[in-house]
Amino acid sequence: MNKRAPAARLGPWDFGFAAALLLVALALGGGSGWFAVGPMLAELLGLALLFYLLTRRDSDRLLRGQRPEFALLIAVFALPLLQLVPLPPSLWHGLPGRDATVAIAELTGTEGSWRPVSTDPQATWSAVLALIPAAALFFAGTLASARERRLLLTIVVVVAIVSGAIALFQWVGSLGGFFPEVDKGYQLGLFANRNHEANLLLVALALLAGLGAERRGRAAIPLILLAAAFLLSALLLTQSRTAFVLLFLGAVGVAAFVPGPRHWPPFVRWAVALAPLALLAFMLSPASPVARLAGRFATSEELRPQIWATAAHAAATYAPFGSGIGTFNLVYEQSEGLGALTRGWIPHAHNEYLELVLETGLIGAGLIAAFFFLFFRRMARLHNIPGARLERAAGLAALLMLLHSAVDYPLRNVGLLSLFGLLLGCLMMPVARPRRRRAAPAGDPSLAQKASFAVAGLAIALLVLSDGMTMTAMEQGKYGAALQIDGSSSIANGYAAEAAFDSGRYALAEARARRALGAALAYPRALRVFGFSRELQNDSAGAATAMTLAARLGWRDVPTQSWLMLYALRERRWDAAALHGDAVARQGFGDTVFRPLDALLDDEAGRAELRRRLADAPPWREEFLRHLATLPADRLDAADAIAASAATPDRPLAADEIQPLLDRLMKEERFDAARRLWRASLGERAGLQAGFVYDGSFTGRGAGPHDYVPPFEWRLTPGQRSEAWLSPAPSGDGRALRIVSSGYSGERLASQTLLLPPGPYRLSVSALADMAGAADATEWKLTCRPSGQVLGAYSAPARLRTWTRSTLAFRVPAGCPAQQLELFSKPTIDGQSISWFDGIQVLPIADGEGDRT
């Protein structure tokens, strides 16, 4: 059986640095995007800790028995650094996926410059710097003694409890989120992403199991169980589906891989055994947060498969060398199809391994495979080391993070990446092996070695400060200050170019846009500002070329797509105008493009293009149809034709889509156009039309008053003292209209608009009374629209609990283009009454045929 090697230790100073780094990384590194202060502090502390660890007398212990692991770590740092090495034009021009960037370089006159593999060197540098805290904590975990590891992992549990407590206060409304820009109403704790908060809590639960297994007495057991219950509750508050699934996998892993001590009392085993049942009972409570979580499992609005498909296409485009670490966002947008465009920003692939392959190519895929081989080999060795319960718990926690990374991106967060480094360091327990001769003791590093480490550390610290302070200035909108800190920053130059353009300094805007493109060619913001500036300097051809190239970088830059839409409208290229307008509207900016796109209504080719777009049921179709309802009266005919033809047999118009335009057409007394539009929404329900009344048997949509599309379908309008609802018929055959009347007069309970040509007709109604006197509690009435002329009215006779069929003959005169069939309540002396109606029909009859029967 393997045994532990002689124990190492960090010492008070190194341990203090490691603890401080861990606290800063977890407490301040949970942000996303430009929340740069926390990561910057973590990187600086990580540099200091690395310097102390690498200049220790026993730093050679880092390599004992684990050279493959450290070779892999060196490769992880070396790969992005190699992606930053400038290449001659003859090489980088031929790299896969660089067609658009080569064309942009030719436009800006920089095609002869040397450029690296990374499409965004600044993002790649930031990714390299973010590895520093994780590497420092990896070394610290490797050198730490068992007691120091226990303390470091206890810090993780304590921070998780604090974060969970913050999430609890956010849930009850006593505390707002620290990142309101990305809050969205979830309980985030110290993080900007609820999945990252859930990941920390999940790791803490696994570590808590290991800490509990390490205890020698029973005194700490109640405290550990209480902490576990709190962390579990906080985990459920995050509403993370993946973390919820991993929770059960982690429980199995703890039971199999981190067995508790034999002296644990029976009640602890019972508590662990009954915990899933208690959790299930909690889930079944409708008031619990798990009810919302269960609803998220049931939803079909899952974007991950679509994101993975796009990311896989991008990975194939940039294979075998990749696009550069940290460049996912720019590269993803270039590969994103119009149909995959969503309103939300896609910062990562939601699959760490797919994203790494996209960014690093085949070399990255090889490093991932090597990592998993070494990781599981180390886990297998730990299984054979007695007493390594805490280290096994750390390995299990790291495994849970790796599993979560298959559907999310926790390792793109500085805090969680640093935690992951510590967990891997805790796995690096050197296994003692017999040696033929004792190795010579290591001495202190020489002064020259320390000086070289110090110089390198200071240089890297300057890079960290430059990167962090630049991003902090960008957060505050101080683009000039950001450029003073780092004049080569592509992001700072891009935003500064946009600010200069907005202030009318077009030459300066172009110059800064050129500098931004010099740092990162595939930067849509800078290229768009460059195009705008060329246009205002009377270079229309250069502007059109720049904007066309900007569009090749993706659909997501709204100003670019809007410019191209207007440009296409001026040239009467309706297909291009609709295409770029579609891209803008899909991102939630339909109000900026619908007015310009109204020009397509004036041309048959334009109308055909609109019909084709709408027939694909884009996410903005409802918004556009609502916009059509606001058009001037002289465009309503074209609007109605467009809306009605937008429906297809498999994609009929929805009620919410057509209701505003339908109401507008009725208000304008365009009854035939309104009915044509309404029929486009029926689809398979068109068969419910019997005679001139739609769904007279009440078998159509739902049971509520808002389940129909008035006015050509039933409008059920319960009054103050009466109710109108669809319920199962008393006979048990289908549904019927149920009226509960309290004897209050004049309340309209149901209505439907009819379009009857002039002539005689008969209204037929089946009625049933649940209570005596119900027959006289309601009245059916037919009137002309818009004159209000009464064509006929009667109270349908009803027998107690027996269906009775009755009819009313009436005539539609000329000049009565539409008619209203309505059911009103009448005053009664019997108080509340209940009546039912079914089988309502209006059919033409011969002149002089019948009266009410």
N, C-alpha and C positions, 0 to 999 in steps of 0.2 A: 504494500500500500504506500502511496506517495505521502511524503511528509512536508510540512512547511519548512522553508529555508530559514536561516537565522533572521530574526526580525530586524527591520530597519525602522528608522523614525525620522520625522521631519525636523523636530526641534521647535522651540517656541516661536522664533522669528518666521521660519518658513511656514509653520502651521498657521500663524496669525495672518500671513499674507494669503494663504490658501483659503482660510475662513472668510477673510474680507472679500476676496475675489468672488467666492461662491455667493455671499450675501448680495454683493453689488450686481452680479450677473442675474440672479433670480429676481431681485427686488426691482431693478431698474432696466433690465434687459428684455422685458416682456413686451415691449412695443413692437410696432411694425412700421414699414415705410420709412419716414424721416424722423422717427423718435430716436435721435442720435446720441444724446448725452449719456444715457445708460450704457450702450455698447462701447462708447469711447472710453468711459471710466473703466469698464471691464477689461478692455484691451490694454490700457495702460497698466492696470494692476497685474494683468497676465504677463506683460513684458517684465515687470519687476520680479514676479515670482519665478519666471523662467531663468532670469539672470542668477538669482540666488540658488536655484536648484542645479543649474548647469555648472556653477562654480564651486559646488560642494566638494569636499574631499572624497566622499563616497558616491559621486555622480556616476562612476563606472558601474554601480549596481543596476542602473537602468537597463543595461544591455545583457545582464546575466540571465541566460535561459530564455530570452525573449527577443532575440535579434530579428526574427521575421516580423514581429509586431512593430518594432521601431523602424525597420526598413519600409514597412507599409506606411507608417506615419510620415516618413521623409518623402515618400512618393506622393502622398496626399498634398503636401505643400509644394512639391516640385512641379506637379502637373499644371496648376494654374499659373505658376511663374513661367513655365515654358510657353503657355498660351499668350504671355505678354511680350515675348521676344519679337521685335520687329522683323518682318520678312520683306525681301525685295518684291517689287511689283510682279515680276514674272512668276513668283510663287503664290502670293496671296490672291492675285487675280484668278488663279485657277482653282482656288479652294471651292468645295461644294457650297451652294447656297449664297454665293456672293455676286450674282448677276446684278441685282438692284444696287448694291453698294458700289460696284465697279462703274455703273452708269452715273451714280451720284458723284463719284470722284471725277469722272470726265466732265460733268456739268460744272463742278467747282474748280476744275483745273488742278486737282491734286492726284491724278491717276498715277503719277510717277513717284509718289511718296512710299516709304516703307511702312507697313502696317502689320500688327500681330494677328494671330489666329482669332483672338477674342474680338467680337464685334462691338463690345463696349468695355474698353480697358479699365475705366474708372470703376465699373461694377465688379469686374474681376479683382481689382485691387482691394475693394471693400470686402469681398468674400474671403480673400486671403487673410486680411487683418482680423476678420471675425473668427478665424480658426485659432488665434493666439490664446484666448482664455481657455478654450477646450483643451489645447495642448498642454498648457500650464497645469490645469487640474488633472489631466491624465498623468503627468509626471508626479504630481503631488500624491495622487492616489496610489501610484506604484511604489513610492518611497515611504508612504505613511505606515506607522505601526498599526496593529489591530485596534488599539485604543483611539488613535488619531482618526482612523477610518470611521470608527463608531461615532466619534464626535462630528466629523464632517457630514456623515449621512444623517445624523440627528438634526443638524442644521437644516438639511433639506426638508425633513419632516416638519420642523417648526415653521419654516417659511411657507410650506404648503398649508399648514393650519392657519397661519395668518392670512394667506391669500384666500382660503376658504371662508374665513370669518368676514373678510371684506366683501366677498361674493354674497354672503348671507345678508349683510347690511344693505347691499345693493338690491337684493331680492325684496326686502321689506320696505325699501324706499328711503332708508335713512342716509344713504350714501350714493353719490353718482359714480359713473365709470370714470377711470383715469384717461380713457381714450374715447371721448364722445364721438369722434369722427367715424369710429367703426363699432360703436356700441350695439346698436340695433335691438336694444331691450334685453340682451342676455346678461347673465351674471358672469363677469369676466375676471374678477379678482384683480391680480397684479398684471394681467395680460391684456393684450388688444384683440385676442382671438380666443373664443370659448374652448376650442379644441386644444389649444395650448395650455389653458388653465386645467382642463380635464387631464391632459397628459401629466402635468406636474402632480396632480392629486393621485393619479393612478400609480405613478412611480413611488410617491410617498406611502401609499398603502402597501406596496410590495416591500419597501424598506422597513416599514413598521413591523411587518411579519418577521423580517430578519432580526430586527432589534429585539423583538419579543422572544424569539428563539434563543438569543444570546443571554437572556437574563437568567440568573441563578436562583432567584427567590420569587416568591409569589406576590410581593408587595407592589410591583410595578404592573401586574397583570390587569387590574381594573383600569389603571390609567391608560394602558395601551389599548384596551378594548374601547374605552371612551373616545380616545383619539381616532381609532379606526371608524367608529360609528359616525363621528363628526365628518371625517374625510369622505366617507361614503355619501353622506347627505349632501355635502358640497359638490361632490362629483355629479350627483343626479341633477343638481341645479344648473349645471352647465348645458344640459340637454344634448350632450355629444353622443351620437349613436355608436360611433366606433369605440369610444371609451367604455360605453356600457357593455358592448360585446367583449372587449378585452378584459373587463372586470371579472367576468366569469372564467375566461381563460387564465387570467392571473391567479384566481383562487385555486384552480386546478394545479397550476404550476407551483404555488406555495405549498400545497398539500403534498405534492410529489417530490419537490426539489428542495424545499426549505422546511424540513420537519421540525416541529417544536420539541422542546426538552421534555424528557420523560416525567419530570416532576410536576408538569402542569396538572392542575386538579381536573376532575371529571366535568365540572360545570363549564370550563373553558372549551372542552371538546364539544359539549352539547351546544354551547353558544355558536361555535363555528359551524356545526351541523345544521342548526336551525336558522342561521342567518339567511340562506337563500329563501326559506319559507317566509321569514319576516319581510324580506325585500319584495317577494311576490305579493304579499298582502298589502304592502305599501303601494305597489304599482296599481293594484286594483282599486285603490281609493281615487274617486274622480277629482278630489281636491288636491291630490299630490302633484308635484312637478313632473312625475313620471307619466302622468296622463298626457301632458304636452309632448314628452319625449316619445311616447307610443304613437302619437299622431305624426311625428316626424318620420317614424319608420314606415308609416302607411302612405306617406306622400309619394307621388310619382315625379315630382319636380326635382330630379337629381341631375346635376350638370356634370358630375365627374366622368361618366363614360364618354360624353361629348368632348370634354377637356382632354381626356386620355387619347382619344382618337386623333385630335388635332396635334397634341404633343408628339404622338408617335409619327405622324406625318412630318412634323418639323425635324424630329430626330433622324428620319430617313433622308431628309433634304440635306442636313449638315453632316451626315456620316461620311467618312469615318473619324473625322477630327473634332467634331463638335463645334459649338458656337462660342464657347468661353463660359467659365463659371460665373454665375450671377447675371447672365444675359437672357434668362428665360422669357421675361416679359416682352422684350423687343422682338425676339425670334418667334414667340408664340403668335403675336399679332400678325406677323407676316404670313403665317400659315393658316390663320383662322379664316374659314369660309364665311360668306355673308349669312348663310343659313344658321351658322353656329354663333352668330353675334348676339351678345346679351348686354343688358344694361349694366351689370356689375363688372368691375375690374377683375381680371384673372391674374393675380400676382405670381402664382406658382401652379405646378401641374397636379397638385394633390396626389402625387405619387413620387416620392423622393428618388426612387431608382430610375424611373422613366425620365425625370428631369435631369438627373446626373448623366444619363446616357446621352440626352440631347445636348448637354453643355460640354461633355468631355469625350464623347465618341466611344470608339472601341476600347481605348486605353482605360477610360473610366469604368466601362463594363467589366474589364479584367480586374481592376482594383476592387470593385464591389464583390466579385466572386472570391478574390483572395481574402477580403475582410471576413466574409461569412465563413470561409473555411477556418481561418484562425480563431474566429469568435467561438464557433461550436467546438473546436478542439480545446480551447481554454475552458469552456463550460464543462466538457467531459472530464478534464483533469480535476476541476474543482469538485466534481461529484465523488472523487476518490480520496479527497483530503478530509480527514475527520475534523470536525469543529469549524468548518468554513461556512457556517450558516449565513453570516452576514454577507460574505462575498457572493454566495449563491443568490441571495436576495438581490444584491446589486446586479448580478448577471441577468436575473429574471426581469428586473426593472428595465435594464438596457434592451432586453428582447422585446418587451412590451412597446418601448419607443420605436424599435425597428419595425414591429408589426403595424403600429400606428402610421409609420412613415409610408406604408404602402397605399394609404388613402388620404394622407394629409402631408403637411410639411413642418413638423415640429423642429427638425434639425436646421431649419432656416431661421430659427429664432436664437439670438445670442445666448439668452438665459438657458434654454433647454439644450442647446448645443454644448454649453459649458458643463451642464449637469451630465450630459451623455459622456463627455470626456472623463469626468470624475468616476462615473460608474465603470467605464472601461478600465481606468487605472486600478480600481479595486479588484478587478479580475486578474491583474498581473501579479499573482502570488508566485514568486520563484519557487520551484520545486527543488528540494535538496537532492543532489545526486552524489554518489561517492566519487572522489577524485583521487587520482594517483599521487598528486603532489599539490601542496597548498600554493595558491597563487600569491604572488608578492603583493603586499598591501599598497593600495593606491596612495599617492601623495597629493598635496594641494595643487590645483592648477597653477601654472606659472603666471607671473605678472603679465607676460605678453598675451597669454590666453585670456586672462581676465580683461585686459585692455581691449582686445579684439571683440570680446563679447559686449563690452560696454559701448564701444563705438557703433557696433551693429544695432544694439538695443536703442541707442539714442537716435540713430537714423530711422529706425522703424517707429520710434515714439513720435518723431516729427511727422511721419506719414499718417500715423493714427490721429494726431492732433489736427493736421490739415484736413483729413477726411471728415472727422467728427465736427470740427468747427465750421467747415463749409456747409455740411448738411444742417447744422443748427442755424446758421444764418439763413439758409434756404427756408427752413421751417418758419422763420420770422418774416419772410418776404424781403430780406435785405440782400438783394442779388448783387449789388455793388460791393458790399462787404464780403460776400462769398467769393467774388472774383479777386478781391485783394488778397484773400487767403490762398486761393488756388486758381490762378488765372487760366489754367488749362482744363478746368472742370467742364465736361460737356454739358452737364445738367445746369450748372450756374450760367454758362454762356448762353444756353438755350433759353432759359427764363429771362435773363438780362436782355437778350435780343427781342423777345416778345414785349418786354416792358418798354424798350426803346422804340419799337414800332408803334405801340399804343400811344406814346407821347409825341409821335410825329417825327422822330429822328430816324429817317429811313436808311440813310447811309450807315449810321452807327449800328442799326439793327442788322443790316446785311453783313457788316464786318463781324459782329458777334456771332451771327448765325454761321458764318464761314469758320470761325474758330471752334464753335461747337461741332460742326461737321468734320473739322480736322481731327477732333478727338474721337468722334464716333459717327461714322457715316450714316448708319441706320437709325437716325434720330428724327422722327417725324416732326416734332415741334420746330426744331431748327430749320429743317428743309422747308417747312411751310412758311416760316417767317422770311426765309430767303426768297421764296416765290412771291410772297406779298410785296416785298421790297422791290423786286425786279419789276413787278407790275406798275408800282407807283413811280418808278423811274423810267416808264415808257418802254419797257422791254417785255412786250406781251408774249412773244415766243418763248423767251427764257422763263417767264412766269408759268406759262402753260406746261413747259417741260418739267419744271421743278414740282409743280403740283401733281402732275401725273406720276412722277417718281415717288412723291410722298404717299400717294394712294397705293403704290405697289408695296409700301411698308406696312399696309394693313388698313382695315376699314374703320378703326377706332378713333382716328383724329377727326373730330366733328368739324372744325373750321376747314380742314382740307376737303372733306366730302361736300360741305356746303358750297365752297367756292367752285368746285367742279360741277355741282348741280346747276348753279347759276350760269356758269360758263356754257354748259350744254343747253340750257334753256335759251340763251342768247343765240346759239347756233341752230336752234330747233331740232336738236338731237334728243328726241323724247325718251328713247330707250336709256341713254346715258343719264339723263336728268332723273328719271325714275329710279335707276340703279343707285345713284349716289344719295338721292333723297331717302331711299329705303334704308341705306346704311345709317343715316342720321336718325331716322325715326325709330329704328330698332334700339337705339341707345337712350330713348326717352326724351328726345328733342323734337318730337313731331311738330310742336307749335311753331318751330322756326322754319320748317320746310313746307308745311301744308299750304300756306298762302302762296308761295311761289309756284308750287306744283298745280295750283288752280289753272295755270295757263294751259295745261294739258287738256282741260275740259273743252277748250275752244277749237280743238283739232281732232279729226277722227283718228289719226294715227296716235295722238297723245291719249285719247280715251281708250283705245285698244291696249296701249301699254299699261295704263292704270288698271284696266280690267284684268289683265294678265297678272299683275302684281297682287291685286286683291284676291284673286282666285287661289293663290298659294296660301291664303290665310296667314299673312305675316302678323307678328305680335301687335303691330300698330293699326290693324284693320279697324278695330272698334273705335279707336281714337280718331281715325280719319273719317269714318262714317259719321261720327258725332260732329266733326268739323264741317262736313257737307251740309248738315242741318243749319249752319250759320251763314250759308252763302246768300247773296242777294236773290231776289225772286226770279230775275231773268236767267239765273244759272241753275235753278232747281230742277228743270227738266233733264239737263245733262247729269246733274248730281244723282237724280233718281235712277236714270238709266245705268250709270256706273255702279251704283249700289246694288241694284237688282241683278245685274249681270256678274257681280262678284261672287255669287253663290255657285257652288258646284254640287253635284249629287252627293258626293262624300263629304263636302264641307259646306253645309247650308249656313246661312247667316244666323247668328244667335240673337236672342231677343234683346239683350242689352245693346247689341250693335246697331240695330235698326230703330229702336224706340224713339230717340230724339228726332231723326229725320222723318219718321212716320208721323210723329206729332206735328212737325212743321208742315208737312204736306197736308195734313188734315186741317190745320189752321188756315192754310192758304186755299182750302176747298179744292185741292187737287186729289179728289177721291180715287179716281182710277189709278193714278200714279202711286198713291199710297197703298192700294190693294195689290198692285203689281209688286211693290217692294215687300209687302207682307208675305205674299205667296213664295217669294224667294227664300224665306226663312222656314218654310214648312218642312221641306225634305220629305221624309217618310210619313209625316203626319198629314200630308195633303188628303189622304183618304178619309179623314175625319169630317170632311165637308159633306153634309147631307142636305140637299136642296140649297137654300140660301143661308142657312144658319150653320156656323162652324161649331162642331163638337156639341151638338144638342143633347147628346147622351152623357156628356161630362166624363169621357174616358181618356182625355188627352194628356196634358202635362202632369202637374203634381196636384196636391190637395189644397194648397194655400192660395190666398187672394192675389199673390204676385207671380203665380206660375203661368199666367197667360200673357199674350202680347196684345193688349188693346190697341185700337178699338175694334178690330175685326175678330178678335177672340174675346172671351168673356172678361169683363172687368168686374171683379167682386169687390164691393166697397162696403164693409160692415159699418153700420151707423152707430150712433152713441148708445142706443138702447136695443139694437137688433144685430144679428150676426148672420153672415152668409158664408158657407163653407162647403167644400166637397167632402163627402163621407161615404162609406160603404152603404149601398141602398138597403132599405129595410127588408126587401125581398131576398137579399143576399146575392143579387145578380148585378155585378159591376158597382158603379158609383152613381150618386145623384146629388143634386144641389139641396143642401139642408138649410132651412131658414128658421131662425129662432127670433120671434118678434115679441116685443114687450108692449105692443099697442101704441107705439109712438108714430105719428102720421108723417108721411112725406119723405122718408129716408130712402134713397136709392140704394138698392142692395145688389143688383146685377144689371149689366148692360152690355150690348154688342151692336156695332154699326153694321148695317146691311146696305148693299148697293142693288136696289131692285129697279128694273125698268118700269115705266108707267104701265099700269094694268091692275087686274084684280088678283088677290092672293088669299091664302088661308093660313093662319097661325094655328098650330096644333101643340097642345101641352098635356102631359100626364102629370097628375098631382095626387098626393097622398097626405092625409092629416094624421099626426100623432096625438093630437088633442082636439077636443070638441071646440068648434069655432075657428079652427085654423084656416078654413077655406076663405073666410072673409078678412083675413089679416093681411093679405097682399093683393096687389093689382098689377097686371101686365099692361104696358102701354106702348104704342107705336107712334112716333112723331117724325116729321120731316126735318132734315138738316139742310140748311141752317135756319129755316123759317120758324121752326117749332110748331108747325101745324099738326094737330092731333089726328092721326089716321084711324085710331081705334084703341079701346081700352076695355078690360074686363078682369074680373076676379075668377080665376080658374076653379071650378067646383072640385072639391076633394072630399072623399069619404074617409071615415076613420079606419086607418090601417088597411085601406084598399086603394089600389091605383085606379084613377078615373081619368079617361081621355076626353078632352074638350077642344073645341076649335073656335076661332074668331075669323070672320071674313072681313077683308078691308081692301081698299083701292089706293094705289099710288098714283097721284095726279102728275101731269106734266109739270116741270119746274121743281121737282123734288128729287135731286140727284142722289141723296143719301138718306137713310132712315135710321132711327135709333130705336132698338128694342130694349125696353127697360122693365125692371121689376121693382116696385115700390112697396113700402110698408103702409098699412092703413090703421086708423084708430079702431080699437075693439074694446068691448066692455068686459071681456073675459080675462084680461091681463095677458100673461105670457102664453104664446102658442108656438107649436113646432109643426112645420109643413115641409114637404119634399116635392121637388120638381124634376122631371126627366123627359126624354124623348121630345125635345122642342124642335119643331120644324116649321119652315115657311115654304109653301109650294104654290105655284101659279094655278089658278082655276079659270073656268069659263065665266063670261059675263053672266051675272044674275044667279050664279051657283052658290047656294047656301049662305047662311048667316051663322051666328054663334050657336053651337050645339053642345 
